[in-house]
């Protein structure tokens, strides 16, 4: 298994959350869009996965916005990807 494949396998596992709603957003994103992220966005994605589920959920349903601009941009990218995929 290559380093990239190992990295994605770890990320895939980290995307399996305690909330189905988050699984439905994060798993397809890491499978299909992660490879298109820049190195800095990949780093932010790892930071995002370290956060608590309730925080992520509030961001993804747009009740709250992340204060960190890089995290906010990635959250918006994940939401946009989910919307495009649902069409």
FENQUI-V973636 format. One record per residue. N is the residue number from 1. PHI is phi as a letter, one per 30 degrees, with the letter a starting at -180 (NA if undefined). PSI is psi as a letter, one per 40 degrees, with the letter a starting at -180 (* if undefined). D_LAST is the distance of its C-alpha to the last C-alpha in Angstrom with 2 decimals. Layout:
N|PHI|PSI|D_LAST + N|PHI|PSI|D_LAST
//
This chain:
1|NA|h|33.46 + 2|d|i|33.01 + 3|e|d|32.89 + 4|d|d|29.26 + 5|d|d|28.38 + 6|d|d|30.53 + 7|d|d|28.95 + 8|d|d|25.42 + 9|d|d|26.83 + 10|d|d|28.37 + 11|d|d|25.26 + 12|e|d|23.24 + 13|d|d|26.02 + 14|d|d|26.08 + 15|d|e|22.37 + 16|d|h|23.29 + 17|c|a|24.12 + 18|d|e|25.77 + 19|b|h|22.70 + 20|e|d|19.85 + 21|e|d|17.48 + 22|d|d|18.60 + 23|e|d|18.41 + 24|d|d|14.71 + 25|d|d|14.22 + 26|d|d|17.08 + 27|d|d|17.31 + 28|d|d|14.11 + 29|d|d|14.95 + 30|d|d|18.49 + 31|d|d|17.70 + 32|c|e|15.40 + 33|b|e|16.06 + 34|e|d|19.58 + 35|d|d|21.37 + 36|d|e|20.18 + 37|d|i|21.75 + 38|d|i|25.22 + 39|e|d|28.16 + 40|d|d|28.39 + 41|d|d|24.74 + 42|d|d|25.38 + 43|d|d|28.43 + 44|d|d|26.61 + 45|d|d|24.06 + 46|d|d|27.14 + 47|d|d|28.56 + 48|d|d|25.44 + 49|d|e|25.68 + 50|d|e|29.31 + 51|d|i|28.50 + 52|d|i|28.61 + 53|e|d|25.66 + 54|e|d|26.37 + 55|d|d|26.31 + 56|e|d|23.00 + 57|e|d|21.49 + 58|d|d|22.93 + 59|d|d|21.47 + 60|d|d|17.90 + 61|c|e|18.01 + 62|i|f|19.67 + 63|d|d|22.98 + 64|b|i|24.83 + 65|c|i|24.53 + 66|d|i|26.19 + 67|d|d|29.43 + 68|d|h|29.23 + 69|d|d|27.45 + 70|d|d|26.38 + 71|d|d|24.85 + 72|e|d|23.18 + 73|d|d|21.64 + 74|d|d|20.36 + 75|e|d|18.97 + 76|d|d|17.06 + 77|d|d|15.84 + 78|d|d|14.71 + 79|d|d|12.89 + 80|d|d|11.18 + 81|d|d|10.29 + 82|d|d|8.94 + 83|d|d|6.72 + 84|d|d|5.55 + 85|d|d|5.51 + 86|d|e|3.82 + 87|d|*|0.00
//
